[in-house]
Amino acid sequence: MTEQQAELQRFRRDAEYYRSHYAELVAQHPEQWIAIFDQSVVGAAADLDALLTDLTQRGVPADQALVKHLMHKEDLLILTSR
């Protein structure tokens, strides 16, 4: 398996972790940005720049982490044609 394939598999596992733990994550980190790496929350902050800075300072590869903003209420966008 190549390094790229291994990285893609890890990212897919992180995305699945996010989907399967969404309710728990929103309850623990409402209205915050979170970073997931290796199926674990490795950072959370109200500000995206603060989260990315923290990850970098701790040596977590921010460019490889799954970064999401958690909200209690999802905004619904409806697109219409005119």
N, C-alpha and C positions, 0 to 999 in steps of 0.2 A: 504494500500500500504506500502510495506517495505521501509526502508531507501535506500536500494540498488536499488530498482525499481524507486524510486523518483530521485535518482542520475543519473540513466541511462536515464530517460526521460529528465532531465535537459541537459545532455550531447547531446542528440539527437537534442534538440531545438537549442543548441549552434552550432552544426554541420550544421543544416539547415540555421541558421543565416549566417554562414560563406559562404555557397553555394549561398544563395540569395543576399548577399552583396559583393561578391568577387570583382567585378569591382571597386566598391567604395572603398573597403579596399585597393586594390592595388594602386589606385590613391592617397590615403591618407598616406599610409605607404609603399612606394616602397622599395624593397630590405631590408625589415625589418622582424624581428620576431614579431608576435603579439600573445596576449593571449585573448581569449574570455571566459567570464564567465557570466552566466545569460543573454545571448543574448546581451552582451555589450563588447566592446573592453576595457579591463582593464589594458592593458600595451602594449608597443611597444618599440623595441630597435633593433639596428643593430647587437647586439651580444646576443646569446641565454643565456649565463651565466648571463649577465647583466639584461636581462628580468626576469629570474627566481629569481635572488637576489632581484630585485625591488618588484616582486610579494610577496615574502616571507616577506620582510620588511613591506609591507603594509597590511599583513594579508590575502592576497588572496591565496586560496589553489591551489598552482601551480600544484599539482598532480591531480587536478580535472578540471583544465582549459583546453580548447582546444587551443593548441599551434601550430602555423603554420608559415612557412617562405613564405613571399609574394615576387613574382618575376613578373616583367613586361612580361618577355618571359619565358614560361615554357620550360624546357629541355625535349626533346623527346628521349627516349631510345628505341632502336629497338633491340630485342634479336633475334638472329638467331642460328640455329643449324648447326653443321658442318657435 
